[in-house]
Amino acid sequence: MRVEVDYDQCESNALCMAAAPEVFEVRDDDFLYLLTEEPDEGLRAKVLQAERMCPKGAITVTG
């Protein structure tokens, strides 16, 4: 599984971080950071939930 973030669309609202904090992090600078582009398969459900929750559609999961 591979995760990509379109930072031009991302609003850093942290909904993805709430769903999958192991993969997404909004830091004190109010920017989203992708902690891993290829998360463990055990995180698939959380990552897919984060993708669905993104109001701007900035997250894409492939594989």
C-alpha positions as CSV (number, residue, x, y, z in Angstrom):
1,M,0.0,0.0,0.0
2,R,1.3,3.5,-0.9
3,V,-0.1,6.8,0.5
4,E,0.2,10.1,-1.3
5,V,-0.9,13.5,-0.2
6,D,-1.7,16.4,-2.6
7,Y,-0.3,19.2,-0.4
8,D,-1.8,21.8,-2.8
9,Q,-5.3,20.6,-1.8
10,C,-4.5,19.7,1.9
11,E,-6.0,22.0,4.5
12,S,-4.2,20.3,7.4
13,N,-7.4,19.9,9.3
14,A,-6.1,16.7,11.1
15,L,-9.1,14.5,10.3
16,C,-6.6,12.0,8.7
17,M,-4.4,12.2,11.8
18,A,-7.4,11.4,14.0
19,A,-8.1,8.3,11.8
20,A,-4.4,7.1,11.4
21,P,-2.0,8.9,13.7
22,E,0.7,6.3,12.9
23,V,0.7,7.7,9.3
24,F,-0.4,11.3,9.4
25,E,0.7,14.1,11.7
26,V,-0.2,17.8,11.9
27,R,2.5,19.6,13.7
28,D,2.7,22.9,15.6
29,D,3.5,24.6,12.3
30,D,0.0,23.6,11.1
31,F,1.3,21.5,8.2
32,L,0.5,17.9,7.6
33,Y,3.4,15.4,7.6
34,L,3.2,11.9,6.1
35,L,5.1,9.8,8.5
36,T,5.4,6.9,6.1
37,E,4.6,6.6,2.4
38,E,4.2,2.8,2.7
39,P,2.5,1.9,6.0
40,D,2.2,-1.6,7.3
41,E,-0.7,-3.6,5.9
42,G,-2.2,-3.8,9.4
43,L,-3.0,-0.1,9.1
44,R,-4.9,-0.4,5.9
45,A,-8.4,0.1,7.5
46,K,-7.2,3.2,9.3
47,V,-5.5,4.7,6.2
48,L,-8.6,4.0,4.0
49,Q,-10.7,5.7,6.6
50,A,-8.4,8.7,6.6
51,E,-8.7,8.8,2.8
52,R,-12.5,8.8,3.0
53,M,-12.6,11.5,5.7
54,C,-10.4,14.0,3.9
55,P,-12.8,16.8,2.9
56,K,-10.5,18.0,0.1
57,G,-9.8,14.5,-1.3
58,A,-6.1,15.2,-0.8
59,I,-5.2,11.7,0.2
60,T,-4.7,8.8,-2.3
61,V,-4.1,5.2,-1.4
62,T,-2.9,2.8,-4.0
63,G,-2.0,-0.9,-3.8
